């Protein structure tokens, strides 16, 4: 049997998969080299097809908060698989997971499960437009809310990584229905509402931005969005695909004390399986069929495998005495503070933004408070840093504009090893 290797497999992939990948950032275009092709994962580690082992800070882009292949989650999936992988009908698991989420996030009165974050944000915007009978939405530069047409202007994540301002294929008339403002700029949002107040259906925002790299909200920013939307009859939508159950058992909105009208969740609520949801005010959600005229459906929505994985994951996060999150925060802060010290010692301009177990090392000497600040980061320097870290067995997200994720499976020894590699990488720059 011929031994597989990443180079040969990627060559084959390029002949049959678009760009050799099924999601753009995986192609390593921003950092160079042959993309990693992962064969298996366990805990905080992944192994590529060449047999190389890495400490993983991608963690399936945040979904694996417990680490890869958590035994209890795997057991739940295996048990459910024997009972059927998809019914196309409602199961008790959907009700149980929905109730679990609603207990944790009081702003969610009713909820609808879907299969991806893009599907959830697209559907939430449709519901908001129907409820308000308005067409415009306001988003923030560098915020990424999936790849639906309404969100692909000045977006973060893969678009920021590849330097794409807006996507061909989005009709110009539809692009004009999306307004953009700088993240953390209260005055800009206010001005846009002054110009378009009676036409804005909703504001959609990540309460803690994580798709231009990690950028926390400035004091008063989210509160101002809540005030201006209420004043003008628009809805406030929090995209918590990344932050939901990441910073605390529940949502970032609970920590930040700002209650949106609708909330988007994903990643952690499916324990690594494809699932997302949108939910919130009952009167808004009752616009959705079969109760209302807004149509949205999905064959695999509420998939029983994903529901079981989500239930098993959330049960492990909801620990007695709420000990899970303080422990995760402690190890995350060791990494954050160690990276800051390493930058200082290497005399390299940089800043480390963090929120709980989310963090980004920006190669910029200035504070990063919005997308404009993030774009000033040295992407060429990041690419070199990424490659040295990879050679040292540390897998970072292959983009300056993504978050690193720390999981419960990461150990103090692994964080020490990561910091030692980072010191070596920074000194090499």
C-alpha positions as CSV (number, residue, x, y, z in Angstrom):
1,X,0.0,0.0,0.0
2,X,1.4,3.4,-1.0
3,X,1.9,5.8,1.9
4,X,-0.1,8.9,1.5
5,X,1.4,12.3,1.9
6,X,0.1,15.9,1.9
7,X,1.8,17.0,-1.3
8,X,0.4,14.2,-3.4
9,X,-3.1,14.4,-1.8
10,X,-3.3,18.1,-2.3
11,X,-2.3,17.7,-6.0
12,X,-5.1,15.2,-6.3
13,X,-7.5,17.5,-4.5
14,X,-6.7,20.4,-6.8
15,X,-8.0,18.4,-9.7
16,X,-11.3,17.6,-8.2
17,X,-12.0,20.1,-5.4
18,X,-12.3,23.8,-6.2
19,X,-8.8,25.2,-5.2
20,X,-8.2,21.8,-3.6
21,X,-10.3,22.7,-0.6
22,X,-13.9,23.0,0.6
23,X,-13.4,26.3,2.5
24,X,-11.0,29.0,1.2
25,X,-8.8,29.6,4.3
26,X,-7.7,26.0,4.3
27,X,-5.8,26.5,1.1
28,X,-2.9,28.4,3.0
29,X,-2.9,31.1,0.3
30,X,-2.1,33.7,3.0
31,X,0.7,31.8,4.6
32,X,2.2,29.8,1.8
33,X,3.3,26.2,1.7
34,X,1.4,23.0,1.1
35,X,-1.9,23.0,3.1
36,X,-2.2,20.6,6.0
37,X,-4.3,17.5,5.3
38,X,-5.4,16.1,8.6
39,X,-6.0,12.4,9.1
40,X,-7.0,12.3,12.8
41,X,-7.4,14.3,15.9
42,X,-7.5,13.7,19.7
43,X,-7.6,16.1,22.6
44,X,-5.5,19.1,21.7
45,X,-3.6,17.4,18.9
46,X,-4.0,16.7,15.2
47,X,-2.0,14.4,13.0
48,X,-1.5,15.0,9.2
49,X,-1.4,12.3,6.6
50,X,2.4,12.4,6.8
51,X,2.3,11.4,10.4
52,X,3.3,14.8,11.8
53,X,1.8,15.8,15.1
54,X,0.7,19.3,16.0
55,X,-0.7,21.2,19.0
56,X,-3.9,22.5,17.5
57,X,-5.2,26.1,18.1
58,X,-7.8,26.0,15.4
59,X,-10.0,23.4,17.2
60,X,-12.4,23.2,14.2
61,X,-12.6,27.0,14.3
62,X,-13.8,27.0,17.8
63,X,-16.3,24.2,17.8
64,X,-14.1,21.8,19.8
65,X,-14.1,23.6,23.1
66,X,-13.6,20.3,24.9
67,X,-10.9,19.2,22.5
68,X,-11.1,16.7,19.7
69,X,-12.9,13.3,20.1
70,X,-14.0,13.9,23.7
71,X,-14.9,10.4,24.9
72,X,-18.3,11.3,26.2
73,X,-19.3,13.2,23.1
74,X,-18.0,10.4,20.8
75,X,-20.0,7.8,22.9
76,X,-23.1,9.9,22.5
77,X,-22.7,10.1,18.7
78,X,-22.0,6.4,18.4
79,X,-25.0,5.5,20.5
80,X,-27.2,7.8,18.4
81,X,-25.8,6.5,15.1
82,X,-27.2,3.1,16.0
83,X,-30.6,4.7,16.5
84,X,-30.5,6.4,13.1
85,X,-28.5,9.2,11.6
86,X,-31.3,11.3,10.1
87,X,-35.1,11.1,10.4
88,X,-36.4,14.0,8.4
89,X,-38.9,14.3,11.3
90,X,-38.8,16.0,14.7
91,X,-37.1,14.1,17.5
92,X,-37.1,14.6,21.2
93,X,-33.4,15.6,21.0
94,X,-34.3,18.8,19.2
95,X,-36.7,19.8,22.0
96,X,-34.2,19.0,24.7
97,X,-31.3,20.9,23.1
98,X,-33.6,23.9,22.4
99,X,-34.8,24.0,26.1
100,X,-31.2,23.7,27.3
101,X,-30.1,26.6,25.1
102,X,-33.1,28.8,26.2
103,X,-32.4,28.2,29.8
104,X,-28.8,29.3,29.3
105,X,-29.7,32.4,27.2
106,X,-32.8,34.2,28.4
107,X,-33.2,36.4,25.3
108,X,-34.0,33.2,23.3
109,X,-37.7,32.6,23.7
110,X,-38.1,30.3,20.6
111,X,-35.5,28.8,18.4
112,X,-35.0,27.2,15.0
113,X,-32.1,24.8,14.3
114,X,-30.4,24.8,10.9
115,X,-27.2,23.2,9.5
116,X,-24.7,26.1,9.2
117,X,-24.0,29.6,10.5
118,X,-24.6,31.1,7.1
119,X,-28.1,29.5,6.9
120,X,-28.9,30.9,10.4
121,X,-27.8,34.5,9.7
122,X,-29.5,34.5,6.3
123,X,-32.7,33.3,7.9
124,X,-32.6,35.7,10.8
125,X,-32.2,38.6,8.3
126,X,-35.1,37.4,6.3
127,X,-37.3,37.2,9.5
128,X,-36.1,40.7,10.5
129,X,-37.0,42.2,7.1
130,X,-40.4,40.5,7.2
131,X,-41.1,41.7,10.8
132,X,-40.1,45.3,10.3
133,X,-41.2,45.5,6.6
134,X,-37.9,47.2,5.8
135,X,-35.1,46.2,3.5
136,X,-31.8,47.6,4.8
137,X,-29.4,45.9,7.2
138,X,-26.4,47.5,9.0
139,X,-23.3,45.4,9.5
140,X,-19.8,46.3,10.6
141,X,-16.6,46.3,8.6
142,X,-14.6,43.1,9.2
143,X,-17.6,41.3,10.6
144,X,-18.2,37.9,9.0
145,X,-21.7,36.5,9.1
146,X,-21.4,33.7,6.6
147,X,-21.4,33.8,2.8
148,X,-24.9,34.8,2.0
149,X,-25.2,37.7,-0.5
150,X,-26.2,40.3,2.1
151,X,-22.9,39.9,4.1
152,X,-20.1,39.9,1.5
153,X,-19.1,43.5,1.5
154,X,-16.2,44.5,3.7
155,X,-16.4,41.1,5.5
156,X,-13.8,39.4,7.6
157,X,-12.6,35.8,7.9
158,X,-11.8,34.3,4.5
159,X,-12.5,37.5,2.6
160,X,-10.1,39.4,4.8
161,X,-7.6,36.6,4.4
162,X,-7.8,36.6,0.6
163,X,-8.1,40.4,0.3
164,X,-11.6,40.2,-1.3
165,X,-13.6,43.5,-0.8
166,X,-16.8,42.1,-2.2
167,X,-17.8,39.1,-4.1
168,X,-18.7,38.9,-7.8
169,X,-22.1,37.2,-8.2
170,X,-23.8,39.5,-5.6
171,X,-26.2,41.7,-7.5
172,X,-25.4,45.4,-7.1
173,X,-28.9,46.2,-6.1
174,X,-28.7,43.6,-3.3
175,X,-25.3,44.9,-2.2
176,X,-26.9,48.4,-1.8
177,X,-29.2,47.0,0.8
178,X,-26.3,46.4,3.1
179,X,-24.8,49.3,5.0
180,X,-21.4,49.2,6.6
181,X,-19.9,51.0,9.6
182,X,-16.6,50.7,11.4
183,X,-16.8,48.3,14.4
184,X,-16.7,50.2,17.7
185,X,-17.7,53.5,16.0
186,X,-20.9,54.6,17.8
187,X,-21.1,57.9,16.0
188,X,-20.9,56.2,12.5
189,X,-23.8,53.9,13.4
190,X,-25.8,56.9,14.7
191,X,-25.2,58.8,11.5
192,X,-26.3,55.9,9.3
193,X,-29.5,55.7,11.3
194,X,-30.1,59.4,10.9
195,X,-29.8,58.9,7.1
196,X,-31.8,55.7,6.8
197,X,-33.8,55.3,10.0
198,X,-37.1,54.3,8.5
199,X,-35.5,51.8,6.1
200,X,-33.2,49.8,8.4
201,X,-34.6,46.4,9.4
202,X,-31.8,45.2,11.6
203,X,-28.3,45.7,12.9
204,X,-26.2,42.5,12.9
205,X,-22.9,42.4,14.9
206,X,-20.6,40.0,16.6
207,X,-20.7,41.2,20.2
208,X,-17.0,40.3,20.4
209,X,-15.5,40.5,16.9
210,X,-13.6,37.3,16.0
211,X,-13.4,37.3,12.2
212,X,-11.1,40.3,11.8
213,X,-9.0,38.7,14.5
214,X,-10.3,39.2,18.1
215,X,-11.5,42.7,18.7
216,X,-13.6,43.3,21.9
217,X,-16.2,46.0,22.0
218,X,-15.4,49.4,23.5
219,X,-17.4,50.4,26.5
220,X,-20.8,51.7,25.5
221,X,-20.6,50.5,21.9
222,X,-23.1,47.6,22.1
223,X,-25.3,49.6,24.5
224,X,-25.5,52.3,21.9
225,X,-26.6,49.8,19.2
226,X,-29.3,48.6,21.6
227,X,-30.5,52.1,22.1
228,X,-30.5,53.3,18.5
229,X,-32.3,50.2,17.2
230,X,-35.0,50.5,19.9
231,X,-35.4,54.2,19.1
232,X,-35.9,53.6,15.4
233,X,-37.8,50.3,15.4
234,X,-35.0,48.1,14.0
235,X,-34.0,44.8,15.4
236,X,-30.6,44.0,17.0
237,X,-29.1,40.7,16.0
238,X,-26.1,39.2,17.8
239,X,-24.0,36.8,15.8
240,X,-22.7,34.5,18.6
241,X,-21.7,31.6,16.3
242,X,-18.2,31.9,17.9
243,X,-18.9,33.5,21.3
244,X,-21.9,31.4,22.2
245,X,-20.9,29.1,25.1
246,X,-17.3,30.0,24.5
247,X,-16.8,32.6,27.2
248,X,-19.3,31.4,29.7
249,X,-22.1,28.9,29.9
250,X,-24.5,30.9,27.8
251,X,-23.6,33.8,25.7
252,X,-21.4,36.9,25.5
253,X,-24.6,39.0,25.7
254,X,-25.0,37.8,29.3
255,X,-21.4,38.9,30.2
256,X,-21.8,42.2,28.4
257,X,-25.4,42.8,29.7
258,X,-26.9,43.7,26.4
259,X,-30.0,41.8,25.3
260,X,-30.5,41.5,21.5
261,X,-33.7,40.7,19.7
262,X,-32.3,37.7,17.9
263,X,-29.2,35.5,18.5
264,X,-27.3,33.3,16.1
265,X,-25.5,30.3,17.5
266,X,-23.3,27.5,16.0
267,X,-20.1,25.6,16.5
268,X,-20.1,24.6,20.2
269,X,-23.9,23.9,20.3
270,X,-23.2,21.0,17.9
271,X,-20.1,19.6,19.6
272,X,-18.2,19.7,16.3
273,X,-21.1,18.4,14.1
274,X,-22.8,20.7,11.5
275,X,-25.4,22.7,13.3
276,X,-26.5,26.3,14.0
277,X,-29.5,28.1,15.2
278,X,-31.3,31.4,15.2
279,X,-33.8,32.4,17.9
280,X,-35.0,35.2,20.1
281,X,-38.2,37.2,20.6
282,X,-41.3,35.1,20.2
283,X,-43.1,37.7,18.1
284,X,-40.2,37.9,15.6
285,X,-39.7,34.2,15.4
286,X,-43.4,33.6,14.8
287,X,-42.8,35.1,11.4
288,X,-41.2,31.8,10.4
289,X,-43.2,29.0,8.7
290,X,-45.4,27.2,9.7
291,X,-46.6,29.9,12.1
292,X,-45.9,32.8,9.7
293,X,-45.2,33.5,6.0
294,X,-41.4,33.6,6.1
295,X,-40.3,30.3,4.6
296,X,-37.2,28.4,5.7
297,X,-36.7,24.7,5.7
298,X,-33.9,22.1,5.8
299,X,-33.8,18.3,5.3
300,X,-31.0,17.9,8.0
301,X,-32.2,20.7,10.3
302,X,-32.2,19.3,13.9
303,X,-30.1,16.3,12.8
304,X,-30.2,13.8,15.7
305,X,-26.4,13.2,15.6
306,X,-25.7,16.9,16.0
307,X,-28.4,17.2,18.7
308,X,-26.8,14.4,20.7
309,X,-23.3,15.8,20.3
310,X,-24.6,19.3,21.4
311,X,-26.3,17.9,24.4
312,X,-23.3,15.9,25.5
313,X,-21.0,19.0,25.0
314,X,-23.2,21.5,26.9
315,X,-23.7,19.0,29.8
316,X,-19.9,19.0,30.2
317,X,-19.7,22.8,30.1
318,X,-22.4,23.3,32.7
319,X,-20.2,22.0,35.6
320,X,-21.2,22.2,39.3
321,X,-19.9,25.5,40.7
322,X,-19.3,26.7,37.1
323,X,-15.6,25.6,37.3
324,X,-15.2,24.9,33.6
325,X,-14.8,28.5,32.3
326,X,-12.5,29.8,35.0
327,X,-10.1,26.9,34.4
328,X,-10.2,27.6,30.6
329,X,-9.7,31.3,31.2
330,X,-6.7,30.7,33.4
331,X,-4.8,28.6,30.8
332,X,-5.8,31.0,28.0
333,X,-4.4,34.0,30.0
334,X,-1.1,32.1,30.4
335,X,-0.8,31.9,26.7
336,X,-1.9,35.5,26.1
337,X,0.5,37.0,28.7
338,X,3.3,34.7,27.5
339,X,2.9,35.9,23.9
340,X,2.9,39.5,25.0
341,X,6.1,38.9,26.9
342,X,7.7,37.2,23.9
343,X,6.8,40.1,21.6
344,X,8.4,42.5,24.1
345,X,11.6,40.5,24.5
346,X,11.9,40.1,20.7
347,X,11.4,43.9,20.3
348,X,8.8,43.2,17.6
349,X,5.8,45.5,17.2
350,X,2.7,43.5,18.1
351,X,-0.4,43.4,20.2
352,X,-2.4,40.4,21.6
353,X,-6.1,40.9,21.8
354,X,-8.1,38.4,23.9
355,X,-11.5,37.6,25.2
356,X,-11.7,34.5,27.3
357,X,-10.3,31.6,25.4
358,X,-10.2,33.6,22.1
359,X,-7.1,35.5,21.1
360,X,-5.2,37.0,18.2
361,X,-1.6,38.1,17.9
362,X,-1.6,41.1,15.5
363,X,1.7,42.2,14.0
364,X,0.9,45.8,14.6
365,X,2.3,48.2,17.2
366,X,-0.9,50.1,17.4
367,X,-4.0,49.0,19.4
368,X,-6.5,47.1,17.2
369,X,-10.0,48.3,17.8
370,X,-11.6,47.8,14.3
371,X,-11.1,46.4,10.9
372,X,-9.0,49.3,9.7
373,X,-6.6,48.7,12.6
374,X,-6.5,45.0,11.9
375,X,-5.6,45.6,8.3
376,X,-2.5,47.5,9.3
377,X,-1.0,44.3,10.7
378,X,2.0,42.8,8.9
379,X,0.6,39.8,7.0
380,X,4.0,38.9,5.5
381,X,5.5,38.8,9.0
382,X,2.5,36.7,10.2
383,X,3.1,34.2,7.3
384,X,6.7,33.7,8.4
385,X,5.7,33.4,12.0
386,X,3.0,30.8,11.1
387,X,5.5,28.7,9.1
388,X,8.1,28.6,11.9
389,X,5.4,27.7,14.4
390,X,4.1,24.9,12.1
391,X,7.7,23.5,11.8
392,X,7.8,23.5,15.6
393,X,4.6,21.4,15.7
394,X,2.2,24.3,16.6
395,X,-0.9,24.7,14.3
396,X,-2.3,28.2,14.2
397,X,-5.1,29.5,12.1
398,X,-3.5,30.2,8.6
399,X,-4.6,33.8,8.6
400,X,-3.7,37.0,10.5
401,X,-7.4,37.8,10.6
402,X,-8.7,34.7,12.6
403,X,-8.8,33.8,16.2
404,X,-6.8,31.2,18.1
405,X,-8.9,28.9,20.2
406,X,-7.8,27.3,23.5
407,X,-9.7,24.2,24.5
408,X,-10.1,22.3,27.8
409,X,-7.8,19.7,26.4
410,X,-4.7,22.0,26.2
411,X,-2.4,21.4,29.1
412,X,0.0,23.8,30.8
413,X,2.9,21.8,29.3
414,X,1.5,22.3,25.8
415,X,1.1,26.0,26.4
416,X,4.7,26.2,27.7
417,X,5.8,24.4,24.5
418,X,3.8,26.8,22.4
419,X,5.4,29.8,24.1
420,X,8.8,28.4,23.6
421,X,8.1,27.9,19.9
422,X,6.7,31.4,19.7
423,X,9.9,32.9,21.2
424,X,11.9,31.0,18.7
425,X,9.7,32.2,15.8
426,X,9.7,35.8,16.9
427,X,13.5,35.8,17.3
428,X,13.8,34.5,13.8
429,X,11.8,37.5,12.5
